[in-house]
Amino acid sequence: MAETDGSRASAALLEAVGLTKRFGALVANDHVSLAIRPGETHALLGENGAGKSTLVKMLCGLLQPDSGDLLHDGQPVVFPDPASSRAKGISVVFQHFALFDALTVVENVALGLPGYEPLPALAARIEACVHRYGLAVEPYRRVGELSVGERQRVEIVRCLLGEPRVLILDEPTSVLTPDESESLFRTVDLLTGEGRAVLFISHKLDEVRRLCHRATVLRGGKFIAEVDPAQESSASLARLMVGADVPRTPRLVTHELGEPRLLIRNLSIPGDGSRGSALHDITLEIRAGEIVGVAGVAGNGQTALFEALSGERPCADAEAVVIDKTPAGALDPTARRALGAGFVPEERLGHAAAPDMRLSDNVLLTTHGDGAIVRQGVVRRPVLFACFQEIVKRFDVRFGGKDPKARRLSGGNLQKFVIGREVLREPVLLVVDQPTWGVDAAAAAFIRTTLRAKAAEGCAVLVISQDLDELLEFTDRIAVMSEGRLTAPVPVAETSREAIGLAMGGAHGHDHGGEGTHAA
């Protein structure tokens, strides 16, 4: 999109001038400047740990700068808390959601708005906002029943109801399908067309090039450049972010596959009334040495499939899930890990990692039953800390301090930690849900290469992802999840993005390379 002369000439709605923020010896932001103007979409780019989150938290009052100034409509301003920034028309949709599972959508929205409004009136406003911006949200659904993509929409709607002048979107398309992303882009265009400003934080550089008028690049907490994304390539933007060329994930030379590591046989799970909670007659085989991808729109059964494989939802039929020749359908997660399985859930903060536990203690969550770290009920702290340090070293997990709480890490670094924790156990089976959600290009390439390397060593890998480009890049076969049913997986070379997209939309009979709805 071309930048308009008006947006270039306009005074900034919100401006950071030389902001610096330190956490002990770590300088998270070092004299960073950024101007967000009305009528524009401004990208904030940088690899995980570059300082983007710290800058955003200063812009919205969650953190106070050590030095530098904030200007609002050209005037100096101090935001002592998020409420003060919202009062000035600045709203943020964070990557990690702040929603209560036990409450409905309308109740969650009410908690985020000032004053009192009767719930029926608020529900009507939500429906009007949904209709205007094309964000499918049902006011009286319980949030605990929603997929991650649906929760993202709730957060966006809650912000839009506050009539923001500046809307900050942190990785907004990470959990959206291509169609949902297109809908969001139309929303963004409408907002900027109304004279509002959008700060767009994303690692999807093709989206940035298409949507954004300007981009500010951070690296190592410092301002690197301000560029016109339309005049850059995705490779050149990635190079600015990382400081070097980002390699593509290597494909393996054709090799013999080993024995089946995972067999799913006619797996069915009754629903609990929430969308995507039921599974219908799922059959799949994954052999040692291959990566199978599962694509699908959020809320079509992917979560239920992950939980059935991890043991969070045990099956009545033990033979429905077989791990390395052992019936495992009735086993709990610890017992399945003892068979050599590893699991990386979609939501890393709160599911894969306990936010307020230190990283070393988070290692225990999936290793306590292995016998090396815990002996006779006693945690061997030196062994635990050595394992933690090995994960940090091998998987390049970056953070400030010696052993911080999980919530202090950036999304990409926490994801590398969680995947490293599983990989270091040398599993024969890895099930990974959304492996690179909200992860920068370099970290995503590292994660994909890591999974490829494990497959080359004889591990079977199942990857659940909404990122079709990711699945087409590094998986061997792809199946599609829709309405709790799984299509037959087909070799990547024998399908296309368009065919997968049709199957994701519910065209089960469409030939996307396989026949029927089950794997042979």
N, C-alpha and C positions, 0 to 999 in steps of 0.2 A: 504494500500500500504506500502510495506516495504521501510524503508529509505536506500538509497545506501550509501556504505562506502565513496564514493566520495563526496556526499553532506555533510556528517558529517564532513569530513576532510577539506572541502573548507573554505577559509576565507569568512567572511560575506560580501555581497554586500552592505548591509545597516544595521547599528547597532545603537541602542539607549543604552546609558550608564548612568544610574542613572538620568533619566529625571524627573524633578519636575515642575509642573505647578499649580499655585494658581489663583483663582478668588475670591478676597477678603478673607474671612475666609475659603472658600471651597478649599481644596487641591484635585484637580481633578486627578493629577498624583503625586505619592509620591515615588521618587527614583526608577522609573520603568526602567528595562533593557530588551532588546529584540534584537536578532540577526537573520537576514534573509539571508539565504545562497543560492547560485546559485543551480539550479536544484531541489529545494524543494518547497513544498506547506506547509506553516506555518500557523496554525490557531491562531487567537487571540480571546480568549473566555472571557466572563464575562457577568453578568446580565446588564440590562439597567442601566446606571448611574455608571458603574464600572470604567469608564475612557478610554474606547476603542476609542471613537471618538476624545477625546482630544489628545491621543497619536498619532493617525493617522494624525491629523491636524498638529502636530509638525513634523512628518516625511515628510510631503509634503509642509511645509512652510506657512501654513495658520495661525499657531500660533508659537510663539517663547518660548522656555523653560525658566523658571526662573533660573534653574540650571541643570547641567548635560551636556552631550556631544552627538553629532551625528557624526557617522563615516561613510564615504562612501568609499568603497574599502580600509578600514583600515585607512583612513586619516580623520582628523577632518574637518567638513564642517558646514557651516551655510547656511540655506535656508531662505533668507529674504522674499521670496514670492513663490507662487506655480510655477511661470515660471522658477525660478532657480532650483527647484527640478525636473521639467519635463526635463530641459536641461541635468540633470544627469541621465535621464532614469527612473524616478519614476512617475508612473501614478496611479490615483485613480478613481475608479468608486464608487461614493457615493450613499448611499441609497436614498437620495432625489436628483432628477435629476436637471441638469442645462441646460435646453433646452428651446428654444423659440417656442411656439406653432404655431406662424404664419409663420415660416420658414420651408423649406423642410429639409429632413435628410441631404442632401449634404451641404446645407447652414449652418446648425448647426455644422456639422463636420468641415467645413472650419473655423468657428469662433474659434474652439478649437485648431487649428494647427498653428504653427508659419509660417510666410511668406505668399506668395501668390501662389495659384495654380489654374489654370482654372477649373471651376466646372466640365466640361465634363471629364477632366483627373482625378479629384478627385473622381467622380462618378465611373469611371472605377476601381480605386484603392479600393473603397468601395466594389464593386462587387467581386473583386478578393479576398479580405479579407473575405467576406461573404462565398464565395465558399470554401475557405481554412479551415475556422473554423466552418462552419455550423451554422452561426448566421443569420437567415432570416431577412434581412433589405432591403427595397426598397429605393434607393437613392433619388428619386424625390417625395416621399410621404410627405405630410405636417405633421409635428410632432403632430399638434393638432388633427389629425385623428387617431393617433396610440393609442393602448392600453398601459397600464403601462408596460406589459411584453415586448412589442416592443420597448418602449422607453429605457428600460434597455439595450436591445441589441444595440441600437444606441450609448449609452454611452460606452459600451464595445468596439464596433468597433472603435469609435473615439480614445480611448486609444490605441488600438492595432496598429492603423495607425501611432502612434508616436514611434513605435518600443521600447517599454519600456523594461528595464532590470528588474525592480521590478514593478509588477502589484498588486495594493491593491484593493481587491474586498470586498465591504461593503454590506453584506446580498445579494449576487448576485442571489440566487435562491428563494428569497421570493416571487417573482411574476412569477416564471417559473413553467411550468408543469413538471411532472416526465421526459417526453421525452426531453423537453428543458433543464432540469437540466443535463441529461445524455450527451447531446450535449456540454453543458458548461464544464462538467468534462473532456470530450475528448479534448476540447480546452486547459484547464489547463494542462493536461498531455502533450500536444504538446509543450506548452510554457516552461514547466520545462524540457522537453526533449531537448529543444534548449539551455538549460543552464540559462534560466531566473528564477526568483523567484516570487512566488505568496504568498501574505499575504491574508489569507482567513478568513473573519469575518462572523460568522454564528451562529444562535441559533439552527440550525438543526444538532444535535449532531451525528446522524447516518451518515450524509454526512461527517462531520469532521472526524469521525473514519475511514471512507472508503477512503477519499481523501488525508488527510494531513499526513505529515511525522512527524511533531512536533506540539505541541500546547502550547502556553503561556496563563496562566489563570490570570486574574485580578479580584480583589474584593475590593470594596471601594477605588479604585485608587491605590492599592498596588499590587505588584507582589506576587502571591500566589504559583505558581508552573509552571514548564515546564515538560510536559509529552509526552509520545508516545501515541497518540490517539488509535492506534491499540491495545494497551495493556490495554486500559480502556473500561469500559462500558458506555453507555449513562448516566446511573444513577450516576456513579462515577464522570463523568465529570460535570454533573449538580450539584452534591454535592460540588465539588471544587468551582464552580462558585457562588453558593448561600450560602454555609456554612451549609446547612441542606438538608435533603431529600425533593424532590419536589413531592407533592401529585398528583395523577391522578384526573381528573375531575370526581366527583361522579355521578353515574347515579341515576335517581329518581326511587323510587318504583312505580310500575304501578299504574296509577291514572286515574280518569275520566277526560276527556277533556270537556271544556266548549263550549260556543257558538263560532261561527266563528268570529275572530277578523279581518281577512283580506280575502276578496274575490276578485280574479282577474278573470274577465269574458271576454273571447275572445278579449284580449288586443292585438291590432296591432298598430304599429307605423311605418310610412314610413321611409326609410333610407335617409341619406343626402349625400350619396356617400362614406362615410367612412366605414371601416370594422366594423361589429358588431353594426351598428347604427340602424338597423331595428329589429322590433319584429313581430312575426307571430303567431297570434291566441293563445296567452298565457292564460291558465286557471289554477288556483291554489286556494286552500282553506287552511287556517291555523287557527286552533282553539286555544282558550285560553288554555294555559298549555303545548303547544308542541313547539318543535324547528324543523324547516324544513330547510335543507341545499340545496343550489344550487351549484353544481360543474360545472366546465367548463374550457376550455382553454381560456386564455385571448383574448379578442376581439371578442367573439361570442355572444354578446348581453347583458352581465351582467351589463355593465355601463348603457345601455339604459333602462334595467329593473329597476335598482336602481333609475334612474332619473324619470321614469314613476311613481314609487311608492312614491317618495319623493315630487313630484310636480314640479320638475325642468323642466320636459317636460309634461305639461298638456295634457290630452287626449280629443278628441272631444266628446267622449261618457262618461258622468259622471258615468254611471253604470259599466264601465270597471274596476274601482278600488273602492271597497267598504270597508271603515274602520269602524269597530264596528257598522255595519248596516246602515251607512250613505254613500250615493254615493259621492265619493271624486275625481273622475277622472279629473274634471275640476278645482279643487281647487289648490291654491298655497301652498308652503311648510308651511307657518305660519298657514293657515287655517287647514291643515292636522294635524299639531301639536296640534291645539286646539281640535281636535277629540281624542287626546290621543296617537298619533303616535310619535315615535322617530326614528331618522335616523343618521347612522354613515357611512359616505362615505369612499371609498377606500383610497383616498389621504388625509391624516390627515393634512399635512402642505400646506395650500393654498386653501383647499376645506373645510375640517372640522374646521380648525383653521386659523385665519389670522396671518401670521408669525410675523409681527411687532407690533401687539397689545398685551398688557399685558394679562395674563391669566384671570384676573378678568373681563376684557372687553370682552374676548372671550366667557365668560359665556352668555353674552347678545345675542350672535348670534342666539341661539335657545330658549332663555327664554323670550325675550322681549315682546312676545305676551301673556304670561301666566297671567299677571295682578298683580303679586306680586312684581316684581322688577321695572317695569315701570308703573307709574300711571299718567294719563293725560299728557303723553309725557315727564315726568320728571323721570330720573333714580334715584331710591332710593339707594344711594351708600352704606349705612350701610347694607341694605338687600342684595345687590349684593355681597359685600365682605364676608358676612356671608355664602352665598350660595357657593362662591368660596372656602372658608375655609372648608366647609363641604365636598365638592368634594375631596379636597386634603387629608383630614383626612380619610374619608371612603374608598378611593380608593388608598391610599398609594402612592400619586403622589410626587415624590422627585425632588427637584431642589435647586439651590443656590439662595439666596436673598429672598425678601419678596413677590414680585409679578412680576416675570420676563416676558419678551416677549416669545411668544409661541415657536419661533425658538430656544430659548436657552435650551429647554428640549430635553432629549434623546427621541428616537422614541417610546420606550416602555412607558415612563412616559407620553408623550403627548397622546398616545393611551388610557392609563388609564384615563387621564383627560377627553378626548372626550367622552368615553363610560360612565364615571361617570356623566358627564353633562347631558346625555340623561337619564340614569337610575334614577337619583335623581328627575326627573320630574314625576316619577311613570307612565310610559306609559302603555297602554293596548296592543300596538304593537311596536316591535322594529325591524328595518331592518338594518342589519349590514353587510357592505361589507369588506371582508378581516380583520376579527377582530384581528388577531394576527400577521399581516405582520411585520416582523422585530422585534418581541418582544421576550424577553428571556423566558426560560422555566418557571420560577416562575411567571412572569407577565402573560404569556399565560394561565397557570393553573388558575390564579386569574380571568382573563377575562372570561374564559369558565365557571368557577364556578359561577361567577356573573350572566351570562346569564342563566345558569341552575336555579339559585335561582329565577330569574325573572319569568321564565316559571312556576316554582312551585307556584308562587304567582298568576298565572292566566294570565300572559302576553303571547301573541303569538310572537314568535321570528323567523325571516327569516334571515339565515346566508348565504351570498355569499362568497365562498372561493375556492381557487385553491388547498388548502391543503387537500388531500383526507383523510389522517390519522386523521386530525382534525375533519372533518365531520363525519367520522366513529366512532370517540371516543365519541362525545357528542350530536349529533343530533338524532332525532327520525325517521325522514324520509329524503330521499335524492332524488332530481331531478337533471337532467343534462341539461345544456344549451349548445346548439350547433347550429350555424348558425341562431341565433335568434329564435330558437324553444326550448320548454321546454318539456322534457319527463315527464311521470307521476311519481310523487314521490312515492317511495317504502320504507317500513320499513327497517331500517338499518340491522336488523337480516335476511332479505330476499335477500340481495344483497352482492356484494363483491367488492374489490378494482379493480379486473380485469374487472368485468362487467361494473363498472362505467367508467373505463379507455376506454373501447371500445365505450361506448356511447359518451364520451368526444371527441373521434376521429371521430365522425360523423356516427357511426353505429346505426342510429335511430331505425331500426327495430329489433336490438338485444335485447333479453330478459334480461333486467337488473332488473327484478323483476316486471316490469309493462308492460302494453300493450298500443300501440298507442303512440301519442306524447303529450297528454294532460291529466291533472288531471281530475278525475271525479268530 
